[in-house]
């Protein structure tokens, strides 16, 4: 989310390299520079067991390097906070706190988005094979799980964006269910 | 020696033999009971039960240090495997995956008997629609990933409900698949012993087993660089016992050696030294016997008090041998025995006041010392003379007598400086009166600061329950107590919803009463009824009824499921959770419902008054363990103040009767009161943390010190008397002073108060003596 083009300098540097091959390091570098912020999201889940997709909307806030807050507003209010290795979900006045370190596959799953936001290539490559296509203006990053435990749940994650801005995150699960997250940055708070 | 003289000797011998037999069979204990109330209130009884038998009292926290995270995890797994194979442990956990799977399968299989959400309304069309719509919402959330595999079996989301209750509390961090400390530097395990917390032998065996199995696990894995750290109530109990055992031996030895050295120096006769120790040995034995007969158990700390008793009881023999030397037995009996007897009586009144304490340890100390002193005095009076014979020759060096007498004359000049000093001490004590006494029972604990810090660190890392707040219900049988727990839960539920408390545990969560289970089963509609309802409920939802055949089958099966029983829980890891909250004692069954505060982090409290109000009239007892501890200590302290005051008044009354003159009484008491003030002010100034045993020590200064003050009352003192007093005071100071070396706070406090206090009592009595010097 929250990928605002923030400084003319960064913009210029990206433009300068636009015609050269866009590398993973360039993308990660640009993402790592991002100062964080707020974005709207729409999440569409397509589940085999259900007759039609589920749509959820809300806001996300990213504070580099490792805090991500996802506030779902419809259809039901729910707040998910990912802070270091701790994920807490607040729903119906109840808070469920999970220590992700105790569930490495869940951590890898949740961490994919955070590591991408942080531009942390090393963290991503621990669990995924990365493939980048397109240019700085319009790139697509594909994460394919390398660990068996993650591959059992997840086929791949496809992230698309332009410059340091992420537009969509598409999770394709092992059982064919998928979840598409569309992100639209909001102005600073 | 004639027959009349032999009779007491024979009686004494028989009594000693009988006493030795009783002492041989006495039960000695070093457990918490020393500090636990003799006549507990209902709330205190909960506290006592928890400390002796509660689940928390059986927890041992283990930490593996050193090496890499991977090595620690490997060793943690190996150690768990080793320990789980031993019968000493009810459970051993280290966070390994797999244990949670068993619990989840159990909850899934029995969800319709376990879930409190199962009511007839839940299985109506509207209820089904609401529950299933909620589950579908949940699927849209990140939490839904966990639910998805179960949706067609459990569309109403009972499993999610039950899992929510399973891990409501905090969990330790996990590194490399096993529990680890927050900084990741230690792997953690939690073992629950089968032995009760009060079974120190059992705890000692379990701890030895942990160490042995750790060594075995190290051998298996070859990870010799890794170390084991251990803490828990059981370890504290075992260490406390070892400390007390060591100290009893060490202190008695120091005290005895020093006193024997003094006696050898003074008597210069091995025979007299041995005879002089006779009253001491008799007194110590009698003390153990009487305490054992009165209480059934003798506390180790009580025996540790013996080293003080040695110093006090040896005095009577000293008076007898030194004073009767030149004048003979008959003259001694006439002239000095009344004074010694009065001193014995003041000691008896002082120690006797403690016997009435509700603090069992204090009462035992009182009874032990009281018996010891009386026995020593009686043995001196009736047994020593026939054994010692008529001719006792203790040389009183003329020079020593002269030096003492000269010193005595000079001390007279000190009376105004002493009064000035005492006034300053008094003013200081008045100024400090609010902060003088520490209001915390933990000051009496034998746990060292280092061990306490390690325990706190492990406890924080492992997120071990501290179980401070407990709602307790009692009933005659298990079914009734589970029903009572469910009723209490119904009262607590609104408090959770309102955020007054964070949550609560209950044994009925995983083992509902048969009545509740039957009601839940009766809420489940037969398949033929459920099917059309489901059709109607799903009309507007993105889930079609034909996908929910597993749900209908499960509900149908659950209708025929037998009632869930305690043995069904075994193997799921949940039996432990239930057992630790369900106690079966001689007074029937109790269920404990630990409450969690709403806030997180340290110092999060529960508004006890609000919770109590919500539980009013339900028969549920709310116990704040820390509050109870504080109240308990407050009671002890208050009682100690009353008893000390009563003891002081009794001693003053006794002296008034014996001396028959308020002026003489004032003359005897003044130096004692000044000694008490000076000692307490000095201890506080020196940074000693004062608690109720120092308070009791104040009474004992008066009780013991009056023995010396009394000699200064009345006629002039000759060299022999002066020397006997100097020697007697020295042995008493050695006896009590030795206790000051103890690391057991109870003994240390009495030692540092009474040791200097007794010495000061003697010196101040000399300062204020009406007639100084030999006649």
Interface residues (C-beta under 8 A of the other chain):
Chain A: X43 X45 X47 X49 X50 X51 X52 X54 X55 X56 X70 X72 X75 X76 X78 X80 X85 X87 X89 X91 X93 X94 X96 X97 X99 X101 X102 X104 X106 X109 X110 X153 X177
Chain B: X95 X134 X136 X137 X138 X139 X140 X141 X142 X143 X145 X148 X151 X152 X164 X170 X171 X172 X173 X174 X175 X177 X497 X499 X542 X543 X544 X547
